[in-house]
């Protein structure tokens, strides 16, 4: 589009006030991008949002006026409902658009770039007729930081635009400051035609397409945040690709400050699939949160430092209760700007969700309409009182435990990396790797977990999910693993790597951990990061000594910890570990074409250690059998 035509079109379609806001950014390439999609999507109105309180307030008000959100009883609280069949990430229709000759591997959903762009542009034609287009500017990461990436979001959903206000740092002034130098990720979203409940109607044409070459993401005919809030998981794809080229890491990780002895704070990152305890671990009382979901990791002078590209939380609300999650609970029950999605609304305009420790209401309103117990959908399935993937969205400034380093442009020094998943029969509750390579391979690349309600499809299926990042990879899996291995070689003192498992069960099917025990595992890992305590060497890693855990349980939870519980939790399950290794080897043999050979070498070494111990002690080996420290 020629420059004069761009300027003329923007003048007509934006109006003078919004045009002037846009022209404050001296970036013709950006102007052309916005003009292209204004013309293609054809909205009735365009609103350019600056960083001013008035503009961000307008976005929230428009989300309510349009019926995408409803106000609740507590001041600042609103609720949004997605369509009944639009409640999770759509993995099937999330595709990378790749030019000819580029192959990301069989595990990564992709299609021809030209065909994909043709399809998505045809779907976008006139899709915003009758809608308002919001033009948003954000910064992924702290302002004025080498970690940060600018982003522009075009969306016709006030709910999406409002959510991003809570989740991301405002970036309009950064765009103005940088002008032509503002290289950014670009996002185009439309909820499409809406039904009478103001939810996306044409989900059969739901598409999420990622164009890595242009660092642009398209999302259409969907409202669910995981498919639409562009700067979240959608931005991870181009960020992973960029990080791979530049030698840093984009990870599906929380960042938490764990408070140790004498005022010491040690920062940990942690990767867990959805509904595996990720947010609750980052929100343990007494610790401080930097982020609950995504981390950018860079090597700065031989030290791993991390930032959270977000400033808010888009968290799963199922199971949040006053006992186990007091910090989140407190925020959710206080005035402040919070968006609830797909929860149950009571007659008093309060909210209820699965696992809330209050008496369940007998009627209400949610994503399926009016609800009473026993209500069934068209397929005859009983509809729960809230969706299992119901969410809350808030700015972390509402949390009393937000870490003061959240906006540090240099990030925080990482002392440890944690990998955790759902595992009922194999992994011990907490374990440290022997070294960086062992941890990357046996705890990160071999991370296995059961599927949950956060993704469309069957629940409870055990899948290998490298670093809990498989759904978001934009590079081949083998290269991704190799990037981690190389990252460690360039560090003077690599962070220690740990695995945790909150879901181990005994022979009768009962969990061997209490929900609150994770606070103790964190404290033990903090001490191991500084070598304050010794560990016991097993065939799969380093585990705590009973005496150290007994002291920590008393100090952290004021709870007695028996040797019987210790044995039950930390028994090495030889057969189950060997079976895991075989599944991991099969995955990297059949599903990954570029697996680094060191992966198989390290797995085989672990297999041989397990076999040697089995020959001496049998299939189930008490931790008391391993007496030598590590």
C-alpha positions in Angstrom: 0.0 0.0 0.0 1.5 3.3 -1.0 2.3 5.9 1.7 -0.2 8.5 0.5 -3.0 5.9 0.2 -2.1 4.7 3.7 -2.3 8.2 5.1 -5.6 9.0 3.3 -7.2 5.8 4.4 -6.2 6.2 8.0 -7.4 9.7 8.1 -10.9 8.6 6.9 -11.1 5.4 9.0 -9.6 6.5 12.2 -10.8 10.1 12.6 -8.6 13.0 13.5 -8.1 12.2 17.2 -7.1 8.5 16.7 -5.0 9.3 13.6 -3.0 11.9 15.6 -2.4 9.3 18.3 -1.0 6.9 15.7 1.0 9.5 13.9 2.9 10.2 17.2 4.7 7.0 16.4 7.1 7.7 13.6 7.0 4.3 12.0 5.6 4.0 8.4 5.9 0.2 8.5 3.6 0.1 11.5 1.2 2.5 9.9 1.0 0.3 6.8 0.4 -2.8 8.9 -2.5 -1.1 10.7 -4.0 0.3 7.5 -3.9 -3.1 5.8 -6.0 -4.8 8.4 -8.4 -1.8 9.0 -9.1 -2.0 5.3 -9.4 -5.8 5.2 -11.3 -6.4 8.4 -13.5 -3.3 7.9 -14.5 -2.4 11.4 -17.2 0.3 12.0 -14.9 2.1 14.4 -11.2 2.2 15.3 -9.9 3.2 18.7 -6.1 3.8 19.1 -5.2 3.3 22.8 -2.4 5.2 24.4 -1.0 4.6 27.8 -3.3 7.2 29.4 -5.7 6.2 32.2 -8.5 7.6 30.2 -7.8 5.4 27.2 -7.4 2.2 29.2 -10.6 3.0 31.2 -12.4 3.4 27.9 -11.4 -0.1 26.8 -12.8 -1.6 30.0 -16.0 0.4 29.7 -16.5 -0.8 26.1 -16.0 -4.4 27.1 -18.9 -4.0 29.5 -21.1 -1.9 27.1 -20.7 -4.5 24.4 -21.8 -7.3 26.7 -18.4 -9.2 26.6 -18.1 -8.6 30.4 -20.6 -8.0 33.2 -20.0 -6.1 36.4 -20.1 -8.1 39.6 -20.8 -7.1 43.2 -17.3 -6.4 44.3 -15.9 -3.1 42.9 -13.7 -3.6 39.9 -14.7 -7.3 39.3 -16.2 -8.4 36.0 -17.1 -11.7 34.4 -16.7 -12.9 30.9 -18.1 -16.0 29.3 -16.6 -17.9 26.3 -18.8 -20.0 24.1 -19.7 -23.5 25.4 -17.3 -25.1 22.9 -14.7 -22.4 23.0 -13.1 -23.1 26.4 -9.5 -24.2 25.8 -6.5 -23.8 23.4 -7.4 -25.2 20.0 -4.3 -27.2 19.2 -5.8 -28.8 16.1 -6.3 -25.4 14.4 -3.2 -23.7 15.8 -0.7 -23.9 13.0 2.6 -22.4 11.9 2.8 -20.9 8.5 6.1 -22.1 7.0 7.7 -21.2 3.7 8.8 -24.0 1.3 11.7 -26.0 2.6 11.2 -25.3 6.3 10.3 -28.3 8.5 9.7 -28.0 12.3 9.1 -31.8 12.8 6.1 -34.1 13.0 5.1 -32.9 16.5 4.6 -29.3 15.3 1.4 -28.5 13.5 2.2 -26.5 10.3 1.1 -25.7 6.8 2.3 -23.9 3.7 2.7 -20.2 4.4 1.2 -18.9 1.2 -1.9 -21.1 1.5 -2.3 -20.2 5.2 -2.1 -16.5 4.6 -4.6 -16.7 1.7 -7.0 -18.7 4.0 -6.7 -16.4 7.0 -7.0 -13.2 5.0 -10.2 -14.5 3.3 -11.7 -15.3 6.7 -10.7 -11.8 8.0 -12.3 -10.0 5.1 -15.1 -7.8 6.5 -15.0 -9.9 9.7 -15.1 -6.8 12.0 -18.1 -5.2 10.3 -20.4 -4.0 13.1 -17.5 -4.2 15.6 -15.0 -1.7 17.1 -11.3 -2.3 16.4 -8.9 -1.6 19.3 -5.3 -0.8 18.4 -3.1 -1.7 21.4 0.6 -1.2 22.2 2.4 -3.3 24.8 5.9 -4.2 26.0 6.8 -7.8 26.7 9.2 -7.5 29.7 10.3 -4.5 31.7 10.6 -1.2 29.9 14.0 -0.2 28.7 15.4 -3.7 29.0 17.5 -5.8 26.7 15.0 -8.6 27.5 12.0 -6.7 26.2 10.0 -7.1 22.9 7.4 -4.6 21.8 4.1 -5.8 20.5 1.1 -4.3 18.7 -2.3 -6.0 19.0 -5.3 -5.4 16.8 -8.5 -6.9 18.2 -12.3 -6.3 18.0 -12.8 -7.8 21.4 -13.0 -5.5 24.4 -12.5 -8.5 26.7 -9.2 -9.4 25.0 -8.0 -5.7 25.0 -9.0 -5.3 28.7 -7.3 -8.6 29.6 -4.1 -7.4 28.1 -4.2 -4.2 30.1 -4.1 -6.3 33.3 -1.5 -8.7 31.9 1.1 -6.6 30.1 3.1 -3.4 30.5 1.8 -0.4 28.5 4.0 0.1 25.4 2.6 3.1 23.5 5.3 5.5 24.9 8.0 3.0 24.0 6.7 3.0 20.4 6.7 6.8 20.4 10.3 6.9 21.8 11.7 4.3 19.4 9.9 5.4 16.3 11.2 3.6 13.2 13.5 1.5 15.4 10.4 -0.2 17.1 10.7 -3.7 15.8 7.7 -5.6 17.2 5.6 -8.7 17.2 2.2 -8.2 15.5 -1.1 -9.7 16.5 -4.5 -9.7 14.6 -7.5 -11.0 16.4 -11.2 -11.1 15.7 -13.9 -12.8 17.7 -15.9 -13.0 14.5 -19.7 -13.0 14.3 -21.2 -13.1 17.8 -24.3 -14.9 19.0 -27.0 -13.5 21.3 -24.7 -14.2 24.3 -21.9 -12.2 22.7 -19.7 -15.3 22.1 -18.0 -16.4 19.0 -20.5 -18.0 16.6 -18.4 -19.6 13.9 -16.0 -21.8 15.8 -15.9 -24.2 12.9 -13.7 -21.6 11.3 -11.6 -21.0 14.4 -8.1 -20.5 13.4 -4.8 -19.5 15.2 -2.0 -19.1 12.6 1.6 -18.1 13.4 3.7 -16.5 10.7 7.2 -16.8 12.0 8.8 -15.1 9.0 6.8 -11.9 9.7 6.5 -12.4 13.4 2.8 -12.0 13.1 0.0 -14.1 14.8 -3.6 -14.3 13.5 -6.5 -15.5 15.7 -10.1 -15.6 14.5 -13.6 -16.9 15.5 -12.6 -17.5 19.1 -12.6 -15.6 22.4 -11.0 -18.0 24.9 -7.9 -16.2 26.2 -5.4 -18.9 25.4 -6.4 -18.6 21.7 -6.8 -14.8 21.6 -4.7 -12.9 24.2 -1.9 -12.5 21.7 0.9 -11.6 24.0 0.5 -14.7 26.1 1.1 -18.2 24.6 0.8 -16.9 21.1 3.7 -14.6 21.6 5.8 -17.5 22.9 6.0 -19.0 19.5 7.9 -16.2 17.7 9.8 -15.5 21.0 11.1 -19.0 21.1 12.1 -18.7 17.5 13.9 -15.4 18.1 15.5 -16.7 21.2 16.9 -19.7 19.3 18.5 -17.5 16.8 20.0 -15.2 19.4 21.2 -17.7 22.0 18.7 -17.2 24.9 15.6 -19.1 26.1 11.8 -18.4 26.1 10.3 -20.8 28.6 6.9 -21.8 30.0 8.1 -21.1 33.5 7.1 -19.2 36.7 9.7 -17.2 38.5 9.5 -17.2 42.3 11.7 -15.8 45.0 12.2 -18.4 47.8 13.2 -16.9 51.1 16.1 -18.7 52.8 18.1 -18.2 56.0 19.3 -14.7 57.1 17.1 -12.8 54.7 18.5 -14.5 51.6 16.3 -14.7 48.5 17.0 -17.3 45.8 15.1 -17.1 42.6 13.7 -20.3 40.9 12.0 -20.8 37.6 9.6 -23.7 37.1 8.0 -25.4 34.2 4.7 -27.4 34.8 1.9 -28.3 32.4 -1.5 -26.7 33.2 -3.3 -27.9 36.3 -0.1 -29.4 37.7 0.5 -26.9 40.5 2.4 -24.3 38.6 0.5 -21.2 39.8 0.1 -22.5 43.4 3.9 -23.1 43.6 4.6 -19.6 42.5 2.1 -18.3 45.0 3.2 -20.1 48.2 2.8 -18.0 51.3 6.0 -16.5 52.5 7.6 -16.5 49.1 7.5 -13.7 46.5 6.2 -14.0 43.0 7.9 -12.5 39.9 5.8 -14.4 37.4 3.5 -17.5 37.2 3.7 -18.5 33.5 6.4 -17.3 31.1 10.1 -16.4 31.5 12.8 -15.1 29.3 16.2 -16.4 30.3 19.5 -14.8 29.2 23.2 -15.3 30.0 24.5 -12.1 31.5 28.2 -12.2 32.4 28.0 -16.0 32.9 24.9 -15.8 35.2 21.4 -16.9 34.2 19.0 -14.0 34.6 15.3 -14.1 34.0 12.4 -11.6 33.5 8.7 -12.1 33.3 7.3 -10.7 30.0 4.0 -10.3 31.8 2.9 -8.3 34.8 -0.4 -10.1 35.5 -1.9 -13.6 35.9 -4.3 -15.4 33.7 -4.7 -18.3 36.1 -6.9 -21.4 36.4 -9.3 -20.9 39.3 -10.4 -24.5 39.8 -9.4 -25.7 43.2 -8.4 -22.3 44.6 -9.5 -22.2 48.2 -8.8 -20.2 51.4 -6.6 -22.9 53.0 -4.3 -23.9 50.2 -4.2 -20.6 48.3 -4.6 -17.7 50.8 -2.8 -15.1 48.7 -4.8 -15.6 45.5 -7.9 -16.1 47.6 -7.4 -12.8 49.3 -7.0 -11.0 46.1 -10.1 -12.6 44.5 -12.2 -11.5 47.5 -11.0 -7.9 47.6 -12.0 -4.9 45.5 -9.7 -4.4 42.4 -9.7 -4.9 38.7 -10.2 -8.6 38.1 -11.8 -10.5 35.2 -13.4 -13.9 36.0 -14.1 -16.2 33.0 -16.4 -19.2 32.8 -17.2 -19.3 36.5 -20.7 -19.5 38.0 -22.4 -16.2 38.8 -24.9 -16.2 41.8 -28.0 -14.2 42.2 -26.0 -11.8 44.4 -23.5 -11.3 41.6 -20.9 -13.2 43.4 -18.7 -15.9 41.8 -18.4 -19.6 42.4 -16.0 -22.2 41.0 -15.1 -25.9 41.3 -13.2 -26.5 44.5 -14.2 -23.2 46.2 -14.5 -24.0 49.9 -17.9 -22.5 50.5 -21.3 -24.0 50.2 -22.2 -24.7 46.6 -25.1 -22.6 45.2 -28.1 -24.5 43.8 -28.5 -22.2 40.8 -26.7 -19.5 38.9 -25.6 -18.4 35.4 -22.5 -19.4 33.5 -21.1 -20.4 30.1 -24.0 -22.7 29.4 -26.7 -20.1 30.4 -28.9 -20.7 33.5 -27.5 -23.5 35.6 -28.9 -25.9 38.2 -27.3 -29.1 39.5 -27.8 -32.0 37.0 -28.1 -29.8 33.9 -26.9 -31.6 30.8 -25.5 -30.5 27.4 -26.7 -31.5 24.0 -24.5 -34.7 24.1 -26.0 -35.7 27.5 -23.0 -34.8 29.5 -23.6 -33.2 32.9 -22.5 -29.6 33.1 -20.4 -28.7 36.2 -21.1 -25.5 38.1 -18.1 -23.9 36.5 -15.8 -24.9 33.7 -12.8 -26.9 34.7 -10.7 -24.4 32.8 -12.4 -21.3 34.3 -9.9 -18.5 34.8 -9.1 -15.3 36.7 -7.2 -12.4 35.2 -5.5 -9.8 37.4 -2.6 -7.4 37.6 0.0 -8.8 40.1 0.0 -5.4 41.9 -3.1 -6.8 43.7 -1.0 -9.5 45.3 0.6 -8.9 48.6 3.5 -11.2 47.7 4.5 -9.5 44.5 8.3 -9.4 44.3 9.9 -5.9 44.1 12.2 -7.1 41.3 9.3 -7.7 38.9 10.1 -4.7 36.8 13.9 -4.8 37.2 15.2 -4.3 33.6 18.2 -6.6 34.4 15.9 -9.4 35.6 16.7 -11.7 38.6 19.6 -14.2 39.0 18.3 -17.7 38.7 19.5 -20.2 41.4 17.4 -23.2 40.4 15.1 -24.6 37.7 12.2 -26.9 38.5 10.3 -29.3 36.3 7.1 -30.9 37.5 4.2 -32.8 36.0 1.4 -35.3 36.9 2.9 -38.6 37.7 1.0 -41.1 39.9 3.5 -43.9 40.1 7.2 -43.0 39.4 8.8 -39.7 40.3 9.6 -38.8 44.0 8.2 -35.6 45.4 11.5 -33.6 45.0 14.9 -34.5 43.4 18.0 -32.7 42.2 19.8 -33.7 39.0 23.5 -34.7 39.1 24.5 -31.8 36.8 23.1 -29.4 34.1 23.1 -32.0 31.3 21.5 -34.7 33.4 18.8 -32.3 34.5 18.1 -30.9 31.1 17.7 -34.5 29.7 16.1 -36.6 32.5 14.0 -33.9 34.1 13.3 -31.3 31.3 13.4 -33.1 28.0 11.9 -36.3 29.6 9.1 -34.4 31.4 6.0 -36.6 31.3 2.5 -35.6 32.5 -1.1 -36.4 32.2 -3.3 -34.2 30.0 -5.8 -31.8 31.7 -8.8 -29.7 30.9 -6.6 -26.8 29.7 -6.4 -28.3 26.2 -9.1 -29.7 24.0 -9.2 -33.5 23.9 -9.2 -36.4 26.3 -8.0 -35.9 29.8 -5.7 -38.3 31.7 -3.5 -39.3 28.8 0.2 -39.5 29.8 2.3 -37.5 27.3 6.0 -36.5 27.0 6.1 -32.7 27.1 9.7 -31.4 26.8 10.2 -28.6 29.4 6.4 -28.3 29.4 6.8 -26.3 26.2 5.8 -28.7 23.4 2.5 -26.9 22.5 4.4 -23.7 21.9 7.6 -24.7 20.2 8.4 -22.9 16.9 11.7 -24.8 16.3 12.4 -28.5 16.0 12.3 -30.4 19.3 15.9 -31.6 18.9 17.2 -28.1 18.4 15.2 -26.9 21.4 16.9 -29.5 23.6 20.3 -28.7 22.1 19.7 -25.0 22.8 19.3 -25.8 26.5 22.4 -28.0 26.6 24.5 -25.3 24.9 23.0 -22.6 27.2 24.4 -24.3 30.2 27.9 -24.7 28.7 28.3 -20.9 28.5 27.4 -20.3 32.2 30.0 -20.0 34.9 27.7 -21.5 37.5 24.6 -23.0 35.9 21.4 -23.1 38.0 20.7 -26.4 39.7 18.0 -28.4 38.1 15.2 -30.1 40.1 12.1 -32.2 39.5 9.0 -32.2 41.7 5.9 -34.4 41.7 2.9 -33.5 43.8 0.7 -36.3 42.4 2.5 -39.5 43.5 0.0 -42.1 44.9 0.3 -45.2 47.1 -0.9 -48.7 46.2 -4.4 -47.8 47.3 -4.6 -44.7 45.1 -4.1 -42.1 47.8 -1.8 -39.1 47.4 1.4 -39.5 49.4 1.8 -35.7 49.7 -0.4 -33.0 51.2 -1.0 -30.0 49.0 0.9 -27.8 51.4 4.1 -30.0 51.4 5.3 -28.2 48.3 6.4 -25.3 50.6 8.9 -27.7 52.2 10.2 -29.0 48.9 10.9 -25.4 47.9 12.8 -24.6 51.1 14.9 -27.8 50.6 15.7 -26.7 47.0 16.7 -23.3 48.2 19.2 -24.8 50.6 20.5 -27.1 48.0 21.1 -24.2 45.6 23.6 -22.9 48.2 24.8 -26.4 49.4 23.6 -25.7 52.9 22.4 -29.3 53.2 23.7 -32.7 51.9 21.7 -35.0 49.7 21.4 -38.8 49.1 22.5 -40.1 45.7 20.1 -42.5 44.0 20.1 -43.9 40.4 17.9 -41.0 39.2 19.2 -38.0 41.2 19.8 -36.5 44.6 17.1 -36.7 47.2 16.7 -35.1 50.7 17.9 -36.7 53.9 15.2 -37.5 56.3 16.7 -35.5 59.1 16.7 -32.3 56.9 13.1 -32.7 55.9 12.0 -33.4 59.4 13.4 -30.1 60.5 11.9 -28.2 57.6 8.4 -29.7 58.0 8.5 -28.5 61.6 9.9 -25.1 60.7 7.8 -24.4 57.6 4.5 -26.1 58.4 4.7 -26.7 62.1 4.1 -30.4 61.3 5.6 -33.6 62.4 7.1 -35.7 59.5 7.5 -39.4 60.1 10.1 -41.7 58.7 7.3 -43.8 57.4 6.0 -41.0 55.2 9.6 -40.3 54.1 10.0 -43.9 53.0 6.7 -44.0 51.2 7.4 -40.8 49.3 11.1 -41.3 48.4 11.2 -45.0 47.6 12.8 -45.5 44.3 10.4 -47.3 41.9 12.8 -49.1 39.6 10.4 -50.8 37.2 8.4 -47.6 36.7 11.5 -45.5 36.1 12.7 -48.0 33.6 9.4 -47.9 31.8 9.6 -44.1 31.7 13.0 -44.3 30.1 11.7 -46.6 27.4 8.8 -44.2 26.6 11.2 -41.3 26.5 13.6 -43.1 24.2 10.8 -44.2 21.9 9.6 -40.6 21.7 13.0 -39.2 20.8 13.6 -42.1 18.3 10.3 -42.0 16.5 8.9 -38.5 17.0 12.0 -36.4 16.8 14.3 -36.5 13.8 17.1 -34.3 15.2 17.6 -35.6 18.7 21.1 -34.9 20.1 22.9 -38.2 20.7 23.8 -37.2 24.2 20.1 -37.6 25.1 20.3 -41.4 24.4 23.6 -41.6 26.2 22.4 -40.0 29.4 19.2 -42.1 29.4 21.1 -45.3 28.9 23.4 -44.4 31.8 20.4 -43.9 34.0 18.9 -47.2 32.9 22.1 -49.0 33.8 22.2 -47.4 37.2 18.6 -48.5 37.8 19.3 -52.1 36.7 22.3 -52.3 39.0 20.3 -51.2 42.0 17.4 -53.6 41.1 19.8 -56.6 41.0 20.9 -55.7 44.5 17.7 -54.5 46.2 14.7 -55.4 44.0 12.1 -53.2 42.3 11.2 -50.9 45.3 14.1 -49.5 47.1 13.8 -47.5 50.4 15.7 -44.2 50.5 17.2 -45.5 53.7 19.2 -48.0 51.5 21.1 -45.2 50.0 23.4 -43.8 52.6 26.1 -42.0 50.7 25.8 -38.2 50.3 25.8 -36.3 47.0 
